[in-house]
Amino acid sequence: MRVLRESDRVTLLLPVAADGDREARALARELDSLADTLPDAPAVRIGAGHQVASPLDAADSCERARLVVRALREREARAARMPAGTAPPPRHAGPDDVAETVTVLTVLDAIGPLWERHGGPVQDMVRADLAAGGELVRSLTAYLDAGGDVPRAAQLLVLHPNTLRYRLRRVRERFGVDLDDPDTRLVVTLAVRLAQAAI
């Protein structure tokens, strides 16, 4: 076993048997349970990478484990926007457990530099709103998380549905962003996810 400590991160390289992915996830569960028993311990998130055939491939597995930890943080942030009583997401996972979120994070990392160079009404709206406190970005995030269901999104935001409708109208009237257009909705979805990652 090899252990590498970097500021607030500990990386373990473990020799495992043939079914190492399952063994790594079981160890992650145990470490998570152990962290829960420590008094005044900071939040711990544990991500396992895929089993690799050679130590030469360990860097790829380690990077995947880091993406898993980012995915866990992303899911925690999303859960924090849900109504009280929603079960918290797990703090440990393997790459297959959060595959969709890892894919989204990989895509966002790839398009981030392109997005910085791109202009247009969605980017103008996000920049202006973040400079003013981010009310529209938070509203759009809840609206998109709720699949366009205004009453449910308003509940997530603890707002009256008409207040949310007013904010969505402002997005259209002030910035020319048409949320009924599928391409625009996709760009808005990517924009708010990139904005959340930057906050």
C-alpha positions in Angstrom: 0.0 0.0 0.0 1.2 3.5 -0.8 -0.2 6.7 1.0 0.2 10.2 -0.4 -1.0 13.2 1.6 -1.6 16.5 -0.2 -2.9 19.4 2.0 -6.5 18.3 2.6 -6.4 15.1 0.5 -5.1 11.6 1.2 -4.6 9.2 -1.7 -4.2 5.4 -1.1 -2.9 3.1 -3.7 -4.0 -0.4 -2.7 -3.0 -3.9 -4.0 -6.4 -5.6 -4.5 -7.7 -9.0 -5.6 -9.4 -9.8 -8.9 -12.7 -8.1 -7.7 -10.8 -5.0 -6.6 -13.5 -2.4 -7.5 -15.9 -4.0 -5.0 -13.2 -4.3 -2.4 -12.3 -0.6 -2.9 -15.9 0.5 -2.5 -16.2 -1.6 0.7 -13.1 0.1 2.1 -14.6 3.5 1.2 -17.7 2.6 3.2 -15.7 1.5 6.2 -13.6 4.7 6.1 -16.8 6.8 5.8 -18.2 5.0 8.9 -15.0 5.5 10.8 -14.9 9.3 9.9 -18.5 9.5 11.3 -17.2 8.3 14.7 -14.5 11.0 15.1 -15.5 14.0 17.2 -15.3 17.4 15.5 -14.0 15.8 12.3 -14.4 17.7 9.1 -16.6 16.4 6.3 -14.9 13.4 4.6 -15.7 12.3 1.0 -14.2 9.1 -0.3 -13.9 8.3 -4.0 -12.6 5.1 -5.4 -11.1 4.8 -8.9 -11.2 1.8 -11.1 -8.9 -1.2 -10.6 -5.9 -1.0 -12.9 -3.6 -3.8 -14.1 -0.3 -1.9 -13.5 1.0 0.8 -11.1 1.8 2.7 -14.3 -1.9 3.2 -14.9 -2.5 4.3 -11.3 -2.6 8.0 -12.3 -5.7 7.5 -14.4 -7.4 5.7 -11.5 -6.4 8.4 -9.1 -7.8 11.1 -11.4 -11.1 9.2 -11.7 -11.2 9.0 -7.9 -10.8 12.8 -7.7 -13.7 13.2 -10.1 -15.8 10.9 -7.9 -15.1 13.1 -4.9 -16.1 16.2 -7.0 -19.3 14.3 -8.0 -20.0 13.7 -4.4 -19.6 17.4 -3.6 -21.9 18.3 -6.5 -24.6 15.9 -5.3 -24.3 17.3 -1.8 -24.8 20.8 -3.1 -27.8 19.7 -5.1 -29.2 17.9 -2.0 -28.8 21.1 0.0 -31.2 22.8 -2.4 -33.9 20.1 -1.8 -36.7 20.4 0.7 -35.9 19.6 4.3 -36.2 15.9 5.1 -34.5 14.8 1.9 -32.0 12.0 2.6 -28.4 13.2 2.3 -26.4 11.6 -0.5 -23.6 9.2 0.4 -20.2 10.5 1.1 -18.4 7.6 -0.6 -18.6 6.1 -4.1 -16.9 4.4 -6.8 -16.8 5.6 -10.4 -19.8 3.5 -11.5 -21.9 4.8 -8.6 -21.8 8.4 -9.8 -21.0 7.8 -13.5 -23.4 10.4 -14.9 -22.2 13.1 -12.6 -18.5 12.2 -13.4 -19.4 12.5 -17.1 -21.0 15.9 -16.7 -18.0 17.2 -14.7 -15.7 15.9 -17.5 -17.7 17.7 -20.1 -17.9 20.9 -18.1 -14.1 20.8 -17.6 -13.7 20.4 -21.4 -16.0 23.2 -22.4 -15.0 25.6 -19.6 -12.2 27.3 -21.6 -14.4 27.5 -24.7 -17.2 29.0 -22.7 -14.9 31.7 -21.4 -14.2 32.8 -25.0 -17.8 32.6 -26.1 -20.3 35.5 -26.0 -24.0 35.7 -26.3 -27.2 36.5 -24.3 -26.9 33.5 -22.0 -23.3 34.4 -21.0 -24.3 38.1 -20.7 -27.1 37.1 -18.4 -25.0 34.9 -16.2 -22.2 37.4 -15.8 -24.6 40.3 -15.1 -26.6 38.3 -12.6 -23.6 36.9 -10.7 -22.2 40.4 -10.4 -25.6 41.4 -8.9 -25.7 38.5 -6.4 -26.8 35.5 -8.5 -30.6 35.6 -7.9 -31.5 34.6 -11.5 -28.8 31.9 -11.7 -30.2 30.3 -8.5 -33.7 30.6 -9.9 -32.7 29.0 -13.2 -30.9 26.3 -11.4 -34.0 25.4 -9.3 -36.2 25.6 -12.4 -33.9 23.3 -14.4 -33.4 20.9 -11.4 -37.2 20.7 -11.2 -37.5 19.8 -14.9 -39.3 23.1 -15.7 -42.0 22.6 -13.0 -42.5 26.1 -11.6 -44.4 25.2 -8.4 -41.8 22.6 -7.5 -38.9 25.0 -8.3 -40.5 27.7 -6.3 -40.8 25.3 -3.4 -37.1 24.5 -3.6 -36.4 28.3 -3.6 -38.9 29.0 -0.8 -40.7 31.5 -3.1 -44.2 32.0 -4.3 -44.5 30.5 -7.8 -45.5 33.9 -9.3 -42.2 35.4 -8.0 -40.3 32.7 -9.9 -42.4 33.3 -13.0 -41.5 37.0 -12.8 -37.8 36.1 -12.6 -38.1 33.8 -15.6 -39.9 36.5 -17.5 -37.0 38.9 -16.7 -34.6 36.4 -18.1 -36.5 36.5 -21.4 -37.3 40.2 -21.5 -34.0 41.7 -20.2 -31.6 39.3 -21.8 -33.5 37.8 -24.7 -33.0 34.2 -23.4 -35.9 32.0 -24.6 -36.3 29.1 -22.2 -38.8 27.4 -24.5 -36.1 26.8 -27.1 -34.3 23.4 -26.5 -30.9 24.6 -27.6 -31.1 27.7 -25.4 -32.2 25.5 -22.4 -29.1 23.3 -23.0 -26.8 26.3 -23.1 -28.5 27.7 -20.0 -28.1 24.4 -18.2 -24.4 24.3 -19.0 -24.0 28.0 -18.1 -25.6 27.6 -14.6 -23.5 24.4 -14.0 -20.3 26.3 -14.9 -21.4 29.2 -12.8 -22.0 27.0 -9.8 -18.6 25.4 -10.2 -17.0 28.8 -10.2 -18.8 30.1 -7.0 
